[in-house]
Amino acid sequence: MINLIVIAISAIMLALLLVWWRWPAFRVWIEAPKYSMLRQERRFDHQLK
């Protein structure tokens, strides 16, 4: 049973990696929250100065 779970999760991760590598628009969408958080962090840091 655990082997099936590990195989399924590995297959999902491989599929996501291939989609991320193949389509730049998907990459931008996936990484958008990271850049949003960094913008908010910069705004917060500038308010403290």
N, C-alpha and C positions, 0 to 999 in steps of 0.2 A: 504494500500500500504506500509506504513512504517513498519507494522508488518511483511510483507513478506520479506522486506529487512533485518530486525533484525533477523528473523528466518534463512534466507539464510546465513548471516554472522556468526551467531552462529553455524550453521551446518558445515561451512567451518573451523572455528576455532576448533571445536570438532574433526573433521576429521584430521586436522593437528596435534593436540595434541596426538591423538591416534597413528598416524604414527610415530611421534617423540618418543613416549614412547615405541613402539613395535620394531622398527628397529634402532639399534645403528648406522648403516652406514648412515642413513638419518640424525640422530642427529649430527654426525660429519660434514656432508655436510652443514647442516643448521648453525652450530656454527662456521664454518671455517672463515667467514669474521671477527668475533669478535677476534679470535686469531691472525689473520693477522694484524689487526689494533693494537693490543697490542704489537706484535713484532716490528712494525714500530715505535710505541711510545717509546719502550725501546731503539731502535737504536738512535732515536732523542735525548733522554735524555742522552745517553752515549756520544754523540758528544758535548754536552754542557759542560761536565766536563773537 
